[in-house]
Amino acid sequence: FTCGQKLRLLWEINEIFKIKFKKGIKFFIFSSLPFLTQKVSIAIPIVSSSLFLLVISSLLRAAFTDPDPFFQRDEWLQPRTRIVNIRGQQVKLKYCFTCCIFRPPRSSHCSICDNCVLNFDHHCPWLGNCIGLRNYRHFFMFVTSLWILDAFMGICVGLHFYLLSIEKGTFMDALKETPPSLLTGVINIISIWSVLGLSGFHIYLLALGQTTNEDIKGTFSQNYILKLKILIILEIVLKIF
């Protein structure tokens, strides 16, 4: 990464903190967490802190890991296509005139990053980085751990209101006691469904062995996907027996 790219990444990550962490988690830490630590268990802040650190670490690794750093530019003029044999199949490689390379299979040129990325999935505007071969696992871990954290926070907020309602007598009295917890719950409800949907979509892609870019473009036909599913099932059966 260049210095300018790193500064852009820091700005994008700061926007995530403004929207999600500075609002939702701040209210959670200063409203629900102290109450639940005292009334329920010390394990709640330990679990929430561990999940938060996992989210932050995977976020930073996905943002600052170069998705595919090994492409070397060759300034010599090249033909537009090249045919290579991969596992008995003839595969046509396209030439990228921007990067001056033949793009390997499943790679694509990102117009935003201005670079070819192997196993290109998508360009994530929130991370300010492409998601590809080397950082896809960090991105998937970030999305998955984020919805788990959202779900845990939502359960804690609900438990907070339930226990406080018993203590105060009514739900409205509990709400008057800690209004920030309601805002935390609303933020989590909005966040968890979008993040859960994204996580589920990538689990679906992993099961098919595809990327987001390939799914949108329809790179693989239905016959190929059916054959792939059959091969995966046969491989699992052979491992069992």
C-alpha positions as CSV (number, residue, x, y, z in Angstrom):
1,F,0.0,0.0,0.0
2,T,1.1,3.6,-0.6
3,C,0.9,6.3,2.0
4,G,-2.2,7.8,0.4
5,Q,-3.9,4.4,0.3
6,K,-3.2,3.8,4.0
7,L,-4.7,7.2,4.9
8,R,-7.8,6.4,2.9
9,L,-8.2,3.1,4.7
10,L,-7.9,4.8,8.0
11,W,-10.6,7.3,7.0
12,E,-12.9,4.5,5.9
13,I,-12.4,2.5,9.1
14,N,-13.1,5.7,11.1
15,E,-16.5,5.9,9.4
16,I,-17.3,2.4,10.5
17,F,-16.5,3.4,14.1
18,K,-18.7,6.4,13.9
19,I,-21.7,4.5,12.6
20,K,-21.4,1.3,14.6
21,F,-18.9,1.3,17.4
22,K,-19.0,4.9,18.7
23,K,-22.8,4.9,19.0
24,G,-24.0,1.3,19.6
25,I,-21.2,-0.1,21.7
26,K,-20.6,3.1,23.6
27,F,-24.2,3.1,24.9
28,F,-23.9,-0.7,25.6
29,I,-20.7,-0.2,27.7
30,F,-22.1,2.6,29.8
31,S,-25.7,1.4,30.2
32,S,-26.4,-2.4,29.9
33,L,-22.9,-3.8,30.6
34,P,-22.5,-2.4,34.2
35,F,-26.0,-3.5,35.2
36,L,-25.6,-7.1,33.8
37,T,-22.1,-7.4,35.3
38,Q,-23.6,-6.7,38.7
39,K,-26.9,-8.6,38.4
40,V,-26.0,-11.6,36.2
41,S,-22.3,-12.5,35.8
42,I,-18.8,-11.2,35.3
43,A,-18.6,-13.4,32.2
44,I,-20.7,-11.0,30.2
45,P,-18.1,-8.3,29.9
46,I,-15.4,-10.9,29.2
47,V,-17.3,-12.5,26.4
48,S,-18.3,-9.1,24.9
49,S,-14.7,-7.8,25.1
50,S,-13.4,-11.0,23.4
51,L,-15.9,-10.7,20.6
52,F,-15.2,-7.0,20.2
53,L,-11.4,-7.6,19.9
54,L,-12.1,-10.4,17.4
55,V,-14.2,-8.0,15.3
56,I,-11.5,-5.3,15.4
57,S,-8.6,-7.6,14.6
58,S,-10.3,-9.2,11.7
59,L,-11.5,-5.7,10.4
60,L,-7.9,-4.4,10.5
61,R,-6.4,-7.5,8.9
62,A,-9.0,-7.4,6.1
63,A,-8.4,-3.7,5.5
64,F,-4.6,-3.7,5.6
65,T,-3.8,-7.1,3.9
66,D,-3.0,-6.7,0.3
67,P,-5.5,-9.0,-1.5
68,D,-3.0,-10.1,-4.0
69,P,0.5,-8.5,-4.0
70,F,2.5,-10.7,-6.2
71,F,1.5,-9.4,-9.7
72,Q,4.6,-8.0,-11.4
73,R,4.1,-5.5,-14.3
74,D,5.8,-6.2,-17.5
75,E,6.1,-3.2,-19.8
76,W,6.7,-5.3,-23.0
77,L,3.8,-5.3,-25.4
78,Q,1.8,-8.5,-25.1
79,P,-0.9,-10.2,-27.3
80,R,-4.5,-9.7,-26.1
81,T,-5.1,-13.4,-25.1
82,R,-3.2,-16.5,-24.2
83,I,-4.5,-20.1,-24.0
84,V,-3.2,-22.3,-21.2
85,N,-4.0,-25.9,-20.2
86,I,-5.4,-26.3,-16.6
87,R,-6.3,-29.8,-15.6
88,G,-7.0,-30.8,-19.2
89,Q,-9.1,-27.8,-19.9
90,Q,-8.2,-25.0,-22.4
91,V,-8.5,-21.7,-20.5
92,K,-8.3,-18.3,-22.2
93,L,-6.4,-15.7,-20.2
94,K,-7.2,-12.1,-20.9
95,Y,-4.5,-9.4,-21.0
96,C,-4.8,-6.4,-18.7
97,F,-3.3,-3.4,-20.4
98,T,-3.4,-1.4,-17.2
99,C,-1.3,-3.9,-15.1
100,C,0.5,-5.2,-18.2
101,I,-0.1,-8.9,-17.3
102,F,-2.2,-11.8,-18.3
103,R,-4.9,-12.2,-15.7
104,P,-4.9,-15.7,-14.2
105,P,-8.3,-17.5,-14.0
106,R,-10.7,-16.0,-11.5
107,S,-8.9,-12.7,-11.3
108,S,-10.3,-9.3,-12.2
109,H,-9.2,-5.7,-12.4
110,C,-10.5,-3.4,-9.8
111,S,-11.1,0.1,-11.3
112,I,-11.0,1.7,-7.8
113,C,-7.8,0.2,-6.6
114,D,-6.4,0.1,-10.2
115,N,-4.9,-3.3,-9.7
116,C,-5.6,-6.9,-10.8
117,V,-6.7,-9.2,-7.9
118,L,-6.6,-12.9,-7.9
119,N,-9.8,-14.6,-6.7
120,F,-11.4,-11.1,-6.8
121,D,-14.6,-11.1,-4.7
122,H,-15.5,-7.4,-4.5
123,H,-14.3,-4.0,-3.6
124,C,-15.5,-3.2,-0.1
125,P,-16.2,0.6,0.3
126,W,-16.4,0.3,4.1
127,L,-12.9,-1.2,4.3
128,G,-11.5,0.8,1.4
129,N,-9.9,-2.3,0.0
130,C,-10.4,-5.1,-2.4
131,I,-11.4,-8.5,-1.1
132,G,-9.4,-11.3,-2.8
133,L,-7.2,-14.3,-2.3
134,R,-5.2,-13.2,0.7
135,N,-7.7,-11.3,2.8
136,Y,-11.0,-13.0,2.1
137,R,-10.7,-15.2,5.2
138,H,-10.2,-12.0,7.3
139,F,-13.2,-10.4,5.7
140,F,-15.4,-13.4,6.3
141,M,-14.2,-13.6,9.9
142,F,-15.0,-9.9,10.4
143,V,-18.6,-10.2,9.0
144,T,-19.3,-13.4,11.0
145,S,-17.9,-12.2,14.3
146,L,-19.7,-8.8,13.8
147,W,-23.2,-10.4,13.6
148,I,-22.3,-12.7,16.6
149,L,-21.4,-9.6,18.5
150,D,-24.6,-7.9,17.4
151,A,-26.6,-10.9,18.5
152,F,-24.9,-11.1,21.9
153,M,-25.4,-7.4,22.5
154,G,-29.1,-7.7,21.5
155,I,-29.6,-10.5,24.0
156,C,-27.9,-8.5,26.7
157,V,-30.0,-5.4,26.1
158,G,-33.2,-7.5,26.1
159,L,-32.0,-9.2,29.4
160,H,-31.2,-5.8,30.8
161,F,-34.8,-4.5,30.1
162,Y,-36.3,-7.7,31.4
163,L,-34.5,-7.6,34.7
164,L,-35.0,-3.9,35.1
165,S,-38.7,-4.2,34.4
166,I,-39.0,-6.8,37.2
167,E,-37.1,-4.4,39.5
168,K,-39.0,-1.2,38.6
169,G,-42.4,-2.8,38.0
170,T,-43.2,-1.9,34.4
171,F,-41.3,-1.7,31.1
172,M,-41.9,2.0,30.7
173,D,-40.3,2.6,34.1
174,A,-37.3,0.5,33.0
175,L,-37.1,2.5,29.7
176,K,-37.1,5.8,31.6
177,E,-34.3,4.5,33.8
178,T,-32.0,3.7,30.8
179,P,-33.1,5.2,27.5
180,P,-29.6,4.7,25.8
181,S,-30.2,0.9,26.0
182,L,-33.2,1.3,23.8
183,L,-31.1,3.1,21.2
184,T,-28.5,0.3,21.4
185,G,-31.2,-2.2,20.8
186,V,-32.5,-0.3,17.7
187,I,-29.0,0.0,16.3
188,N,-28.5,-3.8,16.8
189,I,-31.8,-4.8,15.2
190,I,-30.9,-2.7,12.1
191,S,-27.3,-4.0,12.0
192,I,-27.8,-7.7,12.7
193,W,-30.1,-8.4,9.8
194,S,-27.9,-6.7,7.3
195,V,-24.7,-8.3,8.6
196,L,-26.4,-11.7,9.0
197,G,-27.7,-11.6,5.5
198,L,-24.2,-10.7,4.2
199,S,-22.6,-13.5,6.3
200,G,-25.2,-16.0,5.0
201,F,-24.6,-15.0,1.4
202,H,-20.9,-15.6,1.8
203,I,-21.5,-19.0,3.4
204,Y,-23.6,-19.8,0.4
205,L,-20.8,-18.7,-1.9
206,L,-18.2,-20.8,0.0
207,A,-20.5,-23.9,-0.4
208,L,-20.5,-23.3,-4.2
209,G,-16.8,-22.4,-4.4
210,Q,-17.6,-19.1,-6.0
211,T,-16.8,-15.4,-5.4
212,T,-19.3,-12.5,-5.3
213,N,-18.0,-11.3,-8.6
214,E,-18.5,-14.7,-10.2
215,D,-22.0,-15.0,-8.8
216,I,-23.1,-11.6,-10.1
217,K,-21.6,-12.2,-13.6
218,G,-22.9,-15.8,-13.7
219,T,-19.4,-17.1,-14.6
220,F,-20.3,-20.7,-13.9
221,S,-23.3,-22.4,-15.5
222,Q,-25.8,-24.4,-13.5
223,N,-24.4,-27.6,-14.9
224,Y,-21.0,-26.8,-13.5
225,I,-22.5,-26.0,-10.1
226,L,-24.5,-29.3,-10.1
227,K,-21.3,-31.2,-10.9
228,L,-19.4,-29.4,-8.2
229,K,-22.1,-30.3,-5.6
230,I,-22.0,-33.9,-6.7
231,L,-18.2,-34.0,-6.4
232,I,-18.3,-32.4,-2.9
233,I,-20.9,-34.9,-1.7
234,L,-18.8,-37.8,-3.1
235,E,-15.7,-36.5,-1.4
236,I,-17.5,-36.3,1.9
237,V,-18.8,-39.8,1.5
238,L,-15.4,-41.2,0.6
239,K,-13.9,-39.5,3.7
240,I,-16.5,-41.0,6.0
241,F,-16.1,-44.6,4.6
